[in-house]
Amino acid sequence: MKQLLFSLLVSCLCFSSVFAEAVVTRILARQQWPWNHKIRVEYDVNGTATDFPVDVTLTAVENGQPVVIPDSALTGRRLGLTRSDTYVVEIDPEGVFPNHDRVTPVVIEAQVAPSAGNAENLYMVVDLDSGDVEHITQGEILEGNYGSFEINPVTTNGAPIESVIWTGVTNSMLYRTQKMAFRRCSAGSFMMGVNADRPVTLTKDFYIGVFETTHDQEYRINSWTRYYFTNEVDRAYRPCDATSCAEVRGTASTISPYIGNWPTNRAVAASSVMGKLQAKVTAKTGQNLNFDLPTEAQWEYACRADTTGELNDGSATITAAALDQLACYAGNSPIGGLSTDALVKHLSADQGGTAIVGSYRPNAWGLYDMHGNVSEYCLDWYYGDLTTDPVTDPESEWFIGNVSVNKRVRRCPGWYTAISAAYNKLESGTRYGYVYTSLWKDQGYRISLTVEE
């Protein structure tokens, strides 16, 4: 191993604007010889919540001349930082000073700037009455243009998950009725299934509903809504609870439920919820946005939101205390003796039922009710257990030729799941199949849109 020798100095340069004023207040750099030749850079970033997220750029200066540090020579936390904290980056000097064999002064400088991610679309809002589509950037959320937000506090394996959550979406019934909010999920990889043993890679970004689709929203799209609960006023803000997958996408008489349909193509019936939503948006905007159910890989990826445990709050294993914060299920129904404050989430004081969407804590990406409330249909046809083979963009790849299959995947059971069963069923990887035309009192869905670029 070659020893590269340096006399290390440090300097802090901070970029400020009316938007971001976070600063690097301390920086320490040292070579880790004799353990290895890499340079360890430790730095503190400080600011208020509204200053974040930020990107930190490290540069080197040798003999008064700037030296570019390529991304390939850097490892560690420096992009999309969302909180005041101490961060560590390692620089491989062989990727910066490949012929360095003498002691010379090298200055490591740190620059802070608003995160490049601030300019990217983070949310999308569809007006279900007009068909208008609005995109909201991370920067607009952080500037407070859409109400309250928070820097996500969820951790997994002790490490924070960097994310900005638009909490203002829960402060108005508008986003449970006339407007539908979607969160953008960036392409990535994760371990899928109850045992987290199936490596999955998703190559395309996608949007997914912040909330489960409510009765009021479905009525605005479809001009009718099927329901299990008869309390018309209260059910408006609660998820669709007796919906079949056939009604959401189409039936055997309107599109072929087997050959000729997904995954062969994404055709939906014009008379279905998805068909009417697509038509309304196209008529208003001219865009052909193929709103649909998420694939089950997209659903679980969004549910986990970078967590790896059984629950998406970062818990490695399920506990009753965690479930009560995350999910509406039989264990915290009025039958189970909830407090008066908790009862208002349900349909009545003497009957268990669904909760108003967004009543419980969101996951790290700001998605609500991914555990409990209602089970959610996915695009995939159900044909038994998943394999452990690595897959990319899985889409019921086993389906072609299995024309007898008539079950769609459903993810996570709903409000009536008993406490004795919840510990086996309410985790991020739980999946099961249900006949796509069947109706049941906990069947719902949330809408998704894959980004085609």
C-alpha positions as CSV (number, residue, x, y, z in Angstrom):
1,M,0.0,0.0,0.0
2,K,1.4,3.3,-1.1
3,Q,1.6,6.1,1.6
4,L,0.7,9.5,0.3
5,L,2.1,12.2,2.5
6,F,0.3,15.5,3.2
7,S,0.4,18.4,5.6
8,L,-3.3,18.8,6.1
9,L,-4.9,22.2,6.7
10,V,-8.6,23.0,6.7
11,S,-10.8,25.9,5.6
12,C,-14.5,26.5,5.6
13,L,-16.2,28.4,2.9
14,C,-20.0,28.7,3.1
15,F,-22.5,29.7,0.5
16,S,-25.6,31.5,1.8
17,S,-28.8,32.8,0.2
18,V,-32.2,33.9,1.3
19,F,-33.2,30.3,1.2
20,A,-30.3,28.4,2.8
21,E,-28.1,29.7,5.6
22,A,-26.7,26.5,7.1
23,V,-23.0,26.7,7.7
24,V,-20.0,24.4,8.3
25,T,-18.8,25.4,11.8
26,R,-16.0,22.9,12.2
27,I,-14.0,20.7,9.9
28,L,-11.2,18.3,10.8
29,A,-9.2,16.4,8.2
30,R,-6.5,13.7,8.8
31,Q,-4.9,10.9,6.9
32,Q,-5.5,7.5,8.5
33,W,-2.0,6.1,7.9
34,P,-0.8,3.5,8.9
35,W,-4.3,1.9,8.8
36,N,-4.9,3.1,5.3
37,H,-4.0,6.0,3.1
38,K,-7.4,7.7,3.0
39,I,-8.2,11.1,4.3
40,R,-11.0,11.3,6.9
41,V,-12.9,14.5,6.9
42,E,-15.2,15.2,9.8
43,Y,-17.3,18.4,9.7
44,D,-20.3,20.0,11.5
45,V,-23.2,21.5,9.7
46,N,-25.4,23.9,11.7
47,G,-28.6,25.7,10.8
48,T,-32.3,25.9,11.6
49,A,-34.9,23.4,10.2
50,T,-35.8,25.8,7.3
51,D,-32.2,26.0,6.1
52,F,-32.1,22.3,5.0
53,P,-31.6,20.2,3.0
54,V,-28.1,21.2,1.8
55,D,-25.3,19.8,-0.2
56,V,-21.7,20.0,1.0
57,T,-18.9,20.2,-1.6
58,L,-15.4,19.4,-0.6
59,T,-12.4,20.8,-2.6
60,A,-8.7,20.6,-2.2
61,V,-6.1,23.3,-2.7
62,E,-2.4,22.4,-3.1
63,N,0.3,25.1,-3.4
64,G,-2.4,27.7,-4.0
65,Q,-4.0,25.7,-6.9
66,P,-7.5,24.2,-6.7
67,V,-7.6,20.5,-7.2
68,V,-10.9,18.8,-8.2
69,I,-12.0,15.9,-6.0
70,P,-14.0,13.6,-8.3
71,D,-17.1,11.9,-6.9
72,S,-15.4,8.5,-7.4
73,A,-12.8,9.5,-4.8
74,L,-15.5,10.4,-2.2
75,T,-17.5,8.3,0.2
76,G,-19.8,9.4,3.0
77,R,-22.5,11.9,3.8
78,R,-22.4,15.2,1.9
79,L,-25.6,15.4,-0.3
80,G,-29.2,16.2,0.7
81,L,-28.2,16.7,4.4
82,T,-31.4,17.5,6.3
83,R,-30.3,18.4,9.9
84,S,-27.7,19.9,12.0
85,D,-25.2,17.2,12.8
86,T,-21.6,15.9,12.5
87,Y,-20.9,14.2,9.2
88,V,-17.9,12.1,7.9
89,V,-16.5,11.8,4.4
90,E,-13.5,9.8,3.3
91,I,-11.3,11.0,0.4
92,D,-9.1,8.5,-1.5
93,P,-6.1,10.6,-2.4
94,E,-5.0,8.3,-5.1
95,G,-8.0,9.4,-7.1
96,V,-7.0,13.1,-6.5
97,F,-3.2,13.1,-6.2
98,P,-2.1,9.9,-8.0
99,N,1.6,10.8,-8.1
100,H,1.9,12.3,-4.7
101,D,5.1,11.2,-3.0
102,R,6.2,14.3,-1.0
103,V,5.0,16.4,1.9
104,T,3.2,19.5,0.7
105,P,0.5,21.6,2.3
106,V,-3.0,20.6,1.2
107,V,-6.1,22.6,2.3
108,I,-9.5,20.9,2.4
109,E,-12.3,23.4,1.9
110,A,-16.0,22.8,2.5
111,Q,-18.8,24.8,0.7
112,V,-22.5,24.7,1.6
113,A,-25.3,25.3,-0.9
114,P,-29.0,24.5,-1.1
115,S,-29.5,20.9,-2.1
116,A,-29.8,20.3,-5.8
117,G,-32.8,18.2,-4.8
118,N,-34.7,21.3,-3.9
119,A,-35.4,22.0,-7.5
120,E,-36.8,18.5,-8.1
121,N,-40.5,17.7,-8.0
122,L,-41.3,16.0,-4.7
123,Y,-45.1,16.1,-4.7
124,M,-47.8,16.2,-7.4
125,V,-51.4,17.3,-6.7
126,V,-54.3,16.4,-9.0
127,D,-57.5,18.4,-8.8
128,L,-60.2,15.7,-9.2
129,D,-62.9,18.2,-10.2
130,S,-61.0,20.1,-12.9
131,G,-58.3,17.6,-13.9
132,D,-55.5,20.2,-13.3
133,V,-52.1,18.8,-12.3
134,E,-49.7,20.8,-10.1
135,H,-46.1,19.8,-9.3
136,I,-44.5,20.9,-6.0
137,T,-40.7,21.0,-5.6
138,Q,-38.8,20.2,-2.4
139,G,-37.7,23.8,-2.2
140,E,-41.3,25.1,-2.3
141,I,-42.2,22.8,0.6
142,L,-39.1,24.0,2.6
143,E,-40.0,27.7,1.9
144,G,-43.4,27.0,3.6
145,N,-45.5,27.7,0.5
146,Y,-47.7,24.7,1.2
147,G,-47.9,24.8,5.0
148,S,-46.1,22.8,7.6
149,F,-43.3,20.3,7.0
150,E,-40.8,18.4,9.0
151,I,-37.4,16.8,8.4
152,N,-38.2,13.1,8.8
153,P,-37.2,11.7,12.2
154,V,-37.3,8.0,11.2
155,T,-34.1,5.9,11.5
156,T,-33.3,2.5,10.4
157,N,-30.5,0.5,12.1
158,G,-29.7,3.7,14.0
159,A,-29.1,5.8,10.8
160,P,-31.4,8.7,10.0
161,I,-33.3,8.5,6.7
162,E,-32.9,11.8,4.9
163,S,-36.3,13.0,3.8
164,V,-38.6,16.1,3.8
165,I,-42.2,15.4,4.7
166,W,-45.1,17.7,3.8
167,T,-47.2,17.5,6.9
168,G,-49.4,20.4,5.8
169,V,-51.2,17.9,3.6
170,T,-53.0,16.6,6.8
171,N,-54.1,20.0,8.0
172,S,-56.9,20.4,5.4
173,M,-59.7,18.1,4.3
174,L,-59.1,19.5,0.7
175,Y,-56.5,16.7,0.1
176,R,-58.9,14.1,1.3
177,T,-61.6,15.3,-1.1
178,Q,-61.2,17.6,-4.1
179,K,-57.5,17.2,-4.5
180,M,-55.3,14.1,-4.4
181,A,-51.7,14.4,-3.3
182,F,-48.9,12.1,-4.6
183,R,-45.3,11.7,-3.3
184,R,-42.5,11.0,-5.7
185,C,-40.4,7.9,-4.9
186,S,-37.0,7.8,-6.6
187,A,-35.8,4.7,-8.3
188,G,-33.7,2.4,-6.1
189,S,-33.2,-1.1,-4.7
190,F,-34.4,-2.9,-1.6
191,M,-35.0,-6.3,-0.1
192,M,-38.6,-7.4,-0.6
193,G,-40.9,-9.8,1.3
194,V,-41.7,-10.8,4.9
195,N,-38.2,-12.2,5.2
196,A,-36.6,-9.3,3.2
197,D,-34.8,-11.9,1.1
198,R,-35.8,-10.9,-2.5
199,P,-33.4,-8.3,-4.0
200,V,-35.5,-5.9,-6.1
201,T,-34.3,-3.0,-8.3
202,L,-36.8,-0.4,-9.5
203,T,-35.3,1.6,-12.4
204,K,-38.1,4.2,-12.7
205,D,-39.3,6.9,-10.4
206,F,-43.0,6.8,-9.5
207,Y,-45.6,8.8,-7.7
208,I,-47.9,7.1,-5.2
209,G,-50.9,8.5,-3.2
210,V,-50.0,10.1,0.1
211,F,-53.3,8.8,1.3
212,E,-55.5,5.8,0.5
213,T,-58.2,6.9,-2.0
214,T,-61.2,8.2,0.0
215,H,-64.9,7.7,-0.7
216,D,-65.2,11.4,-1.6
217,Q,-62.3,11.3,-4.0
218,E,-63.6,8.2,-5.7
219,Y,-67.0,9.8,-6.1
220,R,-65.5,12.9,-7.7
221,I,-63.7,10.6,-10.2
222,N,-66.4,8.0,-10.8
223,S,-69.7,9.7,-9.8
224,W,-70.4,6.8,-7.5
225,T,-68.7,4.9,-4.7
226,R,-69.3,1.5,-3.2
227,Y,-69.3,1.4,0.6
228,Y,-69.5,-0.9,3.5
229,F,-70.1,1.8,6.2
230,T,-73.4,3.6,5.9
231,N,-72.5,6.8,7.7
232,E,-72.3,9.0,4.6
233,V,-70.9,12.1,6.2
234,D,-68.1,10.4,8.2
235,R,-67.1,8.0,5.5
236,A,-66.3,10.8,3.0
237,Y,-62.8,11.3,4.5
238,R,-62.1,7.6,5.0
239,P,-60.7,5.1,2.5
240,C,-62.8,3.2,0.0
241,D,-63.6,0.1,2.0
242,A,-65.5,-2.3,-0.3
243,T,-63.9,-1.9,-3.6
244,S,-63.1,-4.6,-6.1
245,C,-60.0,-4.5,-8.3
246,A,-62.3,-5.0,-11.3
247,E,-64.1,-1.7,-10.5
248,V,-60.9,0.2,-10.1
249,R,-59.4,-1.0,-13.5
250,G,-62.1,-2.7,-15.4
251,T,-64.0,-6.0,-15.7
252,A,-64.0,-9.0,-18.0
253,S,-66.7,-7.3,-20.1
254,T,-64.7,-4.1,-20.6
255,I,-61.1,-5.3,-20.9
256,S,-59.7,-8.8,-20.9
257,P,-58.7,-9.6,-17.3
258,Y,-56.0,-12.1,-18.5
259,I,-54.2,-12.2,-21.9
260,G,-54.1,-8.7,-23.4
261,N,-54.0,-6.9,-20.0
262,W,-51.3,-6.1,-17.5
263,P,-48.5,-7.1,-17.6
264,T,-48.8,-7.5,-21.3
265,N,-50.0,-3.9,-21.4
266,R,-51.5,-1.3,-19.1
267,A,-55.0,-1.0,-20.7
268,V,-57.8,0.0,-18.3
269,A,-61.5,0.2,-19.0
270,A,-62.8,3.7,-19.9
271,S,-65.6,3.2,-17.4
272,S,-63.3,2.3,-14.5
273,V,-61.9,4.6,-11.8
274,M,-58.5,4.7,-13.5
275,G,-60.0,5.2,-17.0
276,K,-62.1,8.1,-15.9
277,L,-59.2,9.7,-14.0
278,Q,-56.9,9.4,-17.0
279,A,-59.5,10.9,-19.3
280,K,-60.2,13.8,-17.0
281,V,-56.5,14.7,-16.7
282,T,-55.9,14.3,-20.4
283,A,-58.9,16.5,-21.3
284,K,-57.6,19.3,-19.1
285,T,-53.8,19.1,-19.6
286,G,-53.3,17.2,-22.8
287,Q,-51.0,14.9,-20.9
288,N,-51.4,11.1,-21.2
289,L,-50.8,10.2,-17.6
290,N,-51.3,6.5,-17.0
291,F,-52.7,6.5,-13.4
292,D,-53.0,3.0,-12.1
293,L,-52.5,0.7,-9.1
294,P,-48.9,0.3,-8.0
295,T,-47.1,-2.9,-8.7
296,E,-46.5,-4.8,-5.4
297,A,-42.8,-4.1,-5.6
298,Q,-43.6,-0.3,-5.9
299,W,-46.0,-0.6,-3.0
300,E,-43.6,-2.3,-0.7
301,Y,-40.7,-0.1,-1.7
302,A,-42.9,2.9,-0.9
303,C,-44.1,1.4,2.4
304,R,-40.7,0.6,3.7
305,A,-39.3,4.0,2.6
306,D,-35.7,2.8,3.2
307,T,-36.5,1.0,6.5
308,T,-35.6,-2.7,6.8
309,G,-37.7,-3.9,9.8
310,E,-41.2,-5.2,10.2
311,L,-42.7,-1.7,10.5
312,N,-42.0,1.4,8.5
313,D,-41.3,3.5,11.6
314,G,-37.9,1.8,11.8
315,S,-38.9,-0.8,14.3
316,A,-37.1,-4.1,13.7
317,T,-40.0,-6.0,15.2
318,I,-43.7,-5.2,15.7
319,T,-44.9,-4.0,19.1
320,A,-48.4,-2.9,20.1
321,A,-47.1,0.5,21.1
322,A,-45.7,1.0,17.6
323,L,-48.8,-0.3,15.8
324,D,-51.0,2.1,17.8
325,Q,-49.0,5.0,16.4
326,L,-49.0,3.7,12.8
327,A,-52.1,1.8,12.0
328,C,-55.9,1.5,12.4
329,Y,-56.5,-2.1,13.3
330,A,-58.7,-4.2,15.6
331,G,-56.2,-3.8,18.4
332,N,-57.0,-0.1,18.7
333,S,-60.6,0.0,17.7
334,P,-63.4,1.4,19.9
335,I,-64.2,-2.2,20.8
336,G,-60.7,-2.4,22.3
337,G,-61.5,0.6,24.6
338,L,-59.9,3.7,22.9
339,S,-59.9,7.0,24.6
340,T,-62.5,9.7,23.6
341,D,-59.9,11.5,21.4
342,A,-59.1,8.3,19.6
343,L,-62.8,7.5,19.0
344,V,-63.2,10.4,16.6
345,K,-60.9,8.7,14.1
346,H,-63.5,5.9,13.7
347,L,-67.0,5.7,12.3
348,S,-68.8,5.5,15.6
349,A,-68.2,5.0,19.3
350,D,-69.7,1.6,19.4
351,Q,-68.4,0.1,16.1
352,G,-64.9,-0.4,14.9
353,G,-64.1,0.9,11.5
354,T,-61.7,2.7,9.2
355,A,-60.0,5.9,10.3
356,I,-59.9,9.2,8.5
357,V,-56.9,8.9,6.2
358,G,-53.8,10.6,7.7
359,S,-54.8,10.1,11.3
360,Y,-51.7,8.1,12.2
361,R,-48.0,8.7,11.8
362,P,-46.5,8.8,8.3
363,N,-43.5,6.8,7.2
364,A,-40.1,8.3,6.2
365,W,-41.4,9.4,2.9
366,G,-44.6,11.0,4.2
367,L,-47.0,8.3,3.2
368,Y,-49.9,7.5,5.6
369,D,-51.7,4.3,6.5
370,M,-49.4,1.9,4.7
371,H,-50.1,-0.3,7.7
372,G,-53.7,-1.0,8.5
373,N,-56.9,0.9,7.8
374,V,-57.8,-1.0,4.6
375,S,-55.8,-3.6,2.6
376,E,-54.6,-2.3,-0.7
377,Y,-54.8,-3.8,-4.1
378,C,-51.8,-3.9,-6.4
379,L,-51.4,-4.6,-10.1
380,D,-49.8,-8.0,-9.7
381,W,-51.6,-11.2,-10.2
382,Y,-51.2,-13.5,-7.2
383,Y,-49.7,-16.9,-7.9
384,G,-48.1,-18.0,-4.5
385,D,-45.0,-17.1,-2.7
386,L,-42.3,-14.9,-4.1
387,T,-38.9,-16.4,-5.1
388,T,-35.6,-15.1,-3.7
389,D,-34.1,-14.5,-7.1
390,P,-32.9,-10.9,-7.8
391,V,-35.3,-9.1,-10.1
392,T,-35.6,-5.7,-11.8
393,D,-38.9,-4.0,-12.3
394,P,-40.9,-7.2,-11.5
395,E,-44.4,-7.2,-13.1
396,S,-46.0,-10.6,-12.5
397,E,-43.3,-12.1,-14.7
398,W,-44.6,-15.6,-14.1
399,F,-48.1,-14.7,-15.2
400,I,-48.0,-15.1,-19.0
401,G,-49.5,-18.5,-19.8
402,N,-51.2,-18.9,-16.4
403,V,-54.6,-17.9,-17.7
404,S,-56.4,-19.5,-14.8
405,V,-55.1,-17.0,-12.3
406,N,-57.9,-14.7,-11.1
407,K,-56.4,-13.2,-7.9
408,R,-54.7,-9.9,-7.5
409,V,-52.2,-9.2,-4.8
410,R,-53.4,-7.3,-1.7
411,R,-51.0,-5.7,0.7
412,C,-51.4,-5.3,4.5
413,P,-54.8,-6.2,6.1
414,G,-57.1,-3.5,7.4
415,W,-59.1,-2.2,10.3
416,Y,-60.8,-5.3,11.4
417,T,-57.6,-7.5,11.7
418,A,-57.6,-9.0,15.2
419,I,-54.8,-8.2,17.6
420,S,-53.9,-11.9,17.7
421,A,-53.4,-11.9,13.9
422,A,-51.9,-8.4,13.6
423,Y,-48.4,-9.4,14.7
424,N,-48.3,-11.8,11.7
425,K,-50.0,-9.7,9.1
426,L,-49.4,-6.0,9.6
427,E,-45.8,-5.8,8.6
428,S,-44.3,-4.2,5.5
429,G,-43.7,-7.4,3.6
430,T,-47.1,-9.1,4.1
431,R,-48.9,-10.1,0.9
432,Y,-51.8,-12.3,-0.1
433,G,-54.2,-12.8,-3.0
434,Y,-57.9,-12.1,-3.4
435,V,-60.3,-12.7,-6.4
436,Y,-60.2,-9.5,-8.4
437,T,-64.0,-9.2,-8.7
438,S,-64.7,-9.9,-5.0
439,L,-66.0,-7.4,-2.5
440,W,-65.0,-7.2,1.2
441,K,-65.2,-4.7,4.0
442,D,-61.5,-3.8,4.1
443,Q,-60.6,-3.6,0.4
444,G,-59.2,-0.3,-0.7
445,Y,-56.4,1.1,-2.9
446,R,-54.1,4.0,-3.5
447,I,-53.3,5.4,-6.9
448,S,-49.9,5.4,-8.5
449,L,-48.1,6.9,-11.6
450,T,-44.9,5.5,-13.0
451,V,-42.7,8.3,-14.4
452,E,-41.9,7.7,-18.0
453,E,-38.9,9.8,-19.1
